[in-house]
Amino acid sequence: MRFCWLRALIGLLVLGASSCVWGQQAGFRACRHAVLGARSPKLVSPQAAADYLRRKPNFRIPWIHRYLVSLFTTPFKEVGIVGWTDYCVEACAVGAVVHADRSVDGFYTVDLALDSFAVQGQSTEFAKPRFIRAETRGPARKQAAQVLRRGGDARICGELKWDHDGFLEIHPRQATQVEVLAGPQPAVAAGDPVPAGEGTPRR
């Protein structure tokens, strides 16, 4: 965050346009350095953030994007072209892994079907299914790639950001911010006995 002005300068020099605006939104400080993309919402409370959670999971990133296109698009996002707005608060999401894929741009992308969502330690409420994407990098990426599997349960914490493609994301950086809670549930075929005490797999 402290280098927001530097990213803006790089955007001006390399791409010809960028902006960096600092603001205070009732405790949600935002650094905007994206020039193009969906406008980021003003989040005035943790519950307001929960209201912007996705109603459906993000699409799984196509392999051609993960292994080729992202090499060209991610550098643009880093300097503000359809990039991210950082709200400078930590969010934590707990839920089942819907997608988990690595890309050559350095990200390991995880989509969660949420059981719970908290911002700055404050829990939020949602009555219907909600989803969020986590973009892990650095030590968090290595941890996510090693322990997270589709269908397993995970807890992921990190910076709350607005992706200017039009949705909220969590960006963890440290390995301790990615935690596996349970492995994928085994499939139970019709007619197979269910072990006593386990019941029907939740997902």
Backbone hydrogen bonds in HBPLUS format (Angstrom, degrees):
<---DONOR---> <-ACCEPTOR-->    atom                        ^
c    i                          cat <-CA-CA->   ^        H-A-AA   ^      H-
h    n   atom  resd res      DA  || num        DHA   H-A  angle D-A-AA Bond
n    s   type  num  typ     dist DA aas  dist angle  dist       angle   num
A0004-CYS N   A0001-MET O   3.08 MM   3  5.33 150.9  2.17 119.1 117.3     1
A0006-LEU N   A0003-PHE O   2.97 MM   3  5.09 123.5  2.30  97.6 112.7     2
A0007-ARG N   A0003-PHE O   3.04 MM   4  6.47 155.1  2.10 155.5 161.7     3
A0008-ALA N   A0004-CYS O   2.97 MM   4  6.28 155.6  2.04 150.1 157.4     4
A0009-LEU N   A0005-TRP O   2.94 MM   4  6.17 151.2  2.02 140.7 148.2     5
A0010-ILE N   A0006-LEU O   2.90 MM   4  6.19 158.8  1.95 150.5 155.9     6
A0011-GLY N   A0007-ARG O   2.88 MM   4  6.13 154.8  1.94 144.5 151.9     7
A0012-LEU N   A0008-ALA O   2.92 MM   4  6.25 149.6  2.02 146.4 154.5     8
A0013-LEU N   A0009-LEU O   2.93 MM   4  6.18 158.6  1.98 150.7 156.4     9
A0014-VAL N   A0010-ILE O   2.71 MM   4  5.74 168.8  1.73 158.0 161.6    10
A0015-LEU N   A0011-GLY O   2.83 MM   4  5.09 141.3  1.98 124.4 137.1    11
A0016-GLY N   A0011-GLY O   2.89 MM   5  6.26 116.5  2.30 145.2 157.2    12
A0021-VAL N   A0032-ARG O   2.99 MM  11  5.12 142.4  2.14 129.2 140.6    13
A0032-ARG N   A0021-VAL O   3.06 MM  11  5.12 165.1  2.09 137.9 142.0    14
A0023-GLY N   A0030-ALA O   3.25 MM   7  5.47 137.2  2.45 139.4 149.8    15
A0030-ALA N   A0023-GLY O   3.19 MM   7  5.47 147.5  2.30 129.2 138.8    16
A0025-GLN N   A0028-PHE O   2.93 MM   3  4.63 133.9  2.15 107.7 121.1    17
A0028-PHE N   A0025-GLN O   2.90 MM   3  4.63 161.3  1.94 104.0 109.4    18
A0031-CYS N   A0086-ASP O   3.14 MM  55  5.54 150.2  2.23 144.0 152.7    19
A0035-VAL N   A0080-GLY O   2.50 MM  45  5.63 152.1  1.57 160.2 160.2    20
A0082-VAL N   A0036-LEU O   2.99 MM  46  4.84 123.1  2.33 121.0 128.3    21
A0038-ALA N   A0164-HIS O   2.70 MM 126  4.79 144.3  1.82 141.4 136.3    22
A0048-ALA N   A0045-SER O   3.07 MM   3  5.05 120.5  2.44  95.2 110.3    23
A0049-ALA N   A0045-SER O   3.15 MM   4  6.56 145.9  2.27 146.2 155.2    24
A0049-ALA N   A0046-PRO O   3.06 MM   3  5.12 121.0  2.43  94.4 109.1    25
A0050-ALA N   A0046-PRO O   3.06 MM   4  6.47 151.9  2.14 145.9 153.6    26
A0051-ASP N   A0047-GLN O   3.04 MM   4  6.35 138.1  2.22 142.2 153.1    27
A0052-TYR N   A0049-ALA O   2.95 MM   3  5.44 155.3  2.02 111.6 119.5    28
A0053-LEU N   A0050-ALA O   3.11 MM   3  5.27 167.2  2.13 110.2 112.4    29
A0054-ARG N   A0131-PHE O   3.10 MM  77  5.00 138.7  2.28 159.6 151.0    30
A0131-PHE N   A0054-ARG O   2.90 MM  77  5.00 144.6  2.03 137.4 145.0    31
A0065-HIS N   A0062-PRO O   3.02 MM   3  5.38 131.5  2.27 105.7 118.3    32
A0066-ARG N   A0062-PRO O   3.02 MM   4  6.38 159.9  2.06 152.9 159.1    33
A0067-TYR N   A0063-TRP O   2.89 MM   4  5.96 155.9  1.95 154.3 159.0    34
A0068-LEU N   A0064-ILE O   3.04 MM   4  5.47 120.7  2.40 124.6 134.7    35
A0069-VAL N   A0064-ILE O   3.03 MM   5  6.40 162.2  2.06 144.8 148.9    36
A0070-SER N   A0065-HIS O   2.83 MM   5  5.45 155.8  1.89 148.6 148.8    37
A0104-VAL N   A0066-ARG O   2.94 MM  38  6.24 164.8  1.96 162.3 160.9    38
A0071-LEU N   A0068-LEU O   3.13 MM   3  5.70 145.7  2.25 113.7 122.6    39
A0072-PHE N   A0069-VAL O   2.92 MM   3  5.61 151.7  2.01 119.0 126.8    40
A0073-THR N   A0069-VAL O   3.06 MM   4  6.32 158.0  2.11 149.0 156.0    41
A0074-THR N   A0070-SER O   3.09 MM   4  5.43 162.0  2.12 131.6 137.4    42
A0076-PHE N   A0073-THR O   3.11 MM   3  5.35 122.5  2.45 103.4 117.6    43
A0077-LYS N   A0073-THR O   3.05 MM   4  6.40 153.3  2.12 150.4 158.7    44
A0078-GLU N   A0074-THR O   2.92 MM   4  6.17 151.2  2.00 155.5 163.6    45
A0079-VAL N   A0076-PHE O   3.20 MM   3  5.43 137.1  2.39 100.5 111.5    46
A0081-ILE N   A0076-PHE O   2.87 MM   5  5.13 163.5  1.89 143.5 137.8    47
A0080-GLY N   A0077-LYS O   3.15 MM   3  5.08 163.4  2.18 102.2 107.0    48
A0164-HIS N   A0083-GLY O   2.87 MM  81  5.53 171.7  1.87 169.2 166.4    49
A0085-THR N   A0162-TRP O   2.93 MM  77  4.97 149.8  2.02 134.6 144.4    50
A0162-TRP N   A0085-THR O   2.76 MM  77  4.97 155.9  1.81 143.4 151.8    51
A0087-TYR N   A0160-LEU O   3.04 MM  73  5.85 170.7  2.05 165.5 168.4    52
A0160-LEU N   A0089-VAL O   3.01 MM  71  5.92 157.0  2.06 170.2 168.8    53
A0120-GLN N   A0090-GLU O   2.79 MM  30  5.40 171.6  1.80 171.0 173.4    54
A0091-ALA N   A0158-GLY O   2.90 MM  67  5.67 165.4  1.92 165.4 165.6    55
A0158-GLY N   A0091-ALA O   2.99 MM  67  5.67 146.0  2.10 152.6 163.4    56
A0092-CYS N   A0118-ALA O   2.82 MM  26  5.22 158.2  1.87 147.8 153.6    57
A0118-ALA N   A0092-CYS O   2.92 MM  26  5.22 160.3  1.95 152.1 158.2    58
A0093-ALA N   A0156-ILE O   2.83 MM  63  5.36 164.5  1.85 151.2 155.1    59
A0156-ILE N   A0093-ALA O   2.89 MM  63  5.36 160.4  1.93 156.8 161.7    60
A0094-VAL N   A0116-SER O   3.02 MM  22  5.23 167.3  2.04 147.1 146.7    61
A0115-ASP N   A0094-VAL O   2.63 MM  21  5.54 175.1  1.63 153.9 152.2    62
A0116-SER N   A0094-VAL O   3.14 MM  22  5.23 157.0  2.20 141.7 142.8    63
A0095-GLY N   A0154-ALA O   3.06 MM  59  5.72 158.1  2.11 157.9 164.9    64
A0154-ALA N   A0095-GLY O   2.88 MM  59  5.72 161.7  1.92 161.5 164.8    65
A0096-ALA N   A0113-ALA O   2.99 MM  17  5.15 139.8  2.15 146.8 143.7    66
A0113-ALA N   A0096-ALA O   2.83 MM  17  5.15 159.1  1.88 148.8 155.4    67
A0097-VAL N   A0152-GLY O   2.79 MM  55  5.59 161.5  1.82 167.1 173.6    68
A0151-GLY N   A0097-VAL O   2.83 MM  54  5.18 165.9  1.85 139.5 144.1    69
A0098-VAL N   A0111-ASP O   2.71 MM  13  5.33 172.1  1.72 156.1 157.9    70
A0111-ASP N   A0099-HIS O   2.98 MM  12  5.10 160.4  2.02 136.4 140.6    71
A0101-ASP N   A0109-THR O   2.90 MM   8  5.30 156.5  1.96 149.7 156.6    72
A0109-THR N   A0101-ASP O   2.75 MM   8  5.30 143.5  1.88 174.1 163.1    73
A0103-SER N   A0107-PHE O   2.97 MM   4  5.59 148.3  2.07 179.5 169.7    74
A0106-GLY N   A0103-SER O   3.44 MM   3  6.10 160.5  2.48 116.6 117.5    75
A0108-TYR N   A0136-THR O   2.99 MM  28  5.16 148.6  2.09 139.2 146.7    76
A0136-THR N   A0108-TYR O   3.07 MM  28  5.16 166.5  2.09 143.1 141.0    77
A0110-VAL N   A0134-ALA O   2.88 MM  24  5.08 167.3  1.89 154.7 158.4    78
A0134-ALA N   A0110-VAL O   2.67 MM  24  5.08 162.9  1.70 160.2 166.0    79
A0112-LEU N   A0132-ILE O   2.92 MM  20  5.54 171.6  1.92 166.2 168.1    80
A0132-ILE N   A0112-LEU O   3.19 MM  20  5.54 150.3  2.28 143.0 151.3    81
A0114-LEU N   A0130-ARG O   2.87 MM  16  5.61 156.6  1.92 154.3 160.5    82
A0124-THR N   A0117-PHE O   3.00 MM   7  5.86 138.2  2.18 165.0 168.0    83
A0119-VAL N   A0122-GLN O   3.01 MM   3  5.26 153.8  2.08 140.6 139.5    84
A0122-GLN N   A0119-VAL O   2.93 MM   3  5.26 166.0  1.95 116.5 120.1    85
A0170-ILE N   A0133-ARG O   2.98 MM  37  6.46 148.1  2.08 144.7 154.7    86
A0135-GLU N   A0170-ILE O   2.88 MM  35  6.30 150.5  1.96 158.3 168.2    87
A0141-ARG N   A0138-GLY O   3.02 MM   3  5.28 125.1  2.33 103.8 117.5    88
A0142-LYS N   A0138-GLY O   3.27 MM   4  6.69 156.1  2.33 152.5 158.5    89
A0143-GLN N   A0139-PRO O   3.02 MM   4  6.26 160.8  2.06 149.2 154.3    90
A0140-ALA N   A0173-ARG O   3.09 MM  33  4.92 143.3  2.24 120.1 116.4    91
A0144-ALA N   A0140-ALA O   2.87 MM   4  6.02 164.1  1.89 149.6 154.1    92
A0145-ALA N   A0141-ARG O   2.94 MM   4  6.07 164.9  1.96 151.9 155.9    93
A0146-GLN N   A0142-LYS O   3.15 MM   4  6.25 139.7  2.32 138.5 148.5    94
A0146-GLN N   A0143-GLN O   3.18 MM   3  5.21 127.6  2.46  95.3 108.9    95
A0147-VAL N   A0143-GLN O   3.04 MM   4  6.20 153.7  2.12 155.2 161.2    96
A0148-LEU N   A0144-ALA O   2.98 MM   4  5.31 161.2  2.02 142.0 146.9    97
A0152-GLY N   A0149-ARG O   3.00 MM   3  5.58 164.2  2.02 138.1 141.3    98
A0153-ASP N   A0182-ALA O   2.80 MM  29  4.92 149.1  1.89 131.7 142.3    99
A0181-LEU N   A0153-ASP O   2.75 MM  28  5.14 164.7  1.77 133.7 137.1   100
A0182-ALA N   A0153-ASP O   3.28 MM  29  4.92 155.8  2.34 128.2 124.6   101
A0155-ARG N   A0179-GLU O   2.77 MM  24  5.12 159.1  1.81 153.2 159.3   102
A0179-GLU N   A0155-ARG O   2.91 MM  24  5.12 155.0  1.97 151.8 158.5   103
A0157-CYS N   A0177-GLN O   2.90 MM  20  5.02 157.2  1.96 144.3 151.0   104
A0159-GLU N   A0171-HIS O   3.15 MM  12  4.92 147.4  2.26 121.6 112.0   105
A0171-HIS N   A0159-GLU O   2.81 MM  12  4.92 152.8  1.88 137.6 146.8   106
A0161-LYS N   A0169-GLU O   2.92 MM   8  5.23 173.9  1.92 151.5 153.3   107
A0169-GLU N   A0161-LYS O   2.74 MM   8  5.23 150.7  1.83 156.9 158.5   108
A0163-ASP N   A0167-PHE O   2.76 MM   4  5.39 156.3  1.81 168.4 165.6   109
A0166-GLY N   A0163-ASP O   2.70 MM   3  5.73 164.1  1.72 130.2 135.1   110
A0167-PHE N   A0163-ASP O   3.16 MM   4  5.39 154.0  2.23 141.4 149.3   111
A0177-GLN N   A0174-GLN O   2.99 MM   3  5.48 159.5  2.03 113.6 120.3   112
A0178-VAL N   A0175-ALA O   3.16 MM   3  5.69 167.5  2.17 118.0 120.5   113
A0192-ASP N   A0189-ALA O   3.01 MM   3  5.51 164.4  2.04 132.7 136.2   114
A0198-GLU N   A0195-PRO O   3.15 MM   3  5.77 164.7  2.17 136.8 138.9   115
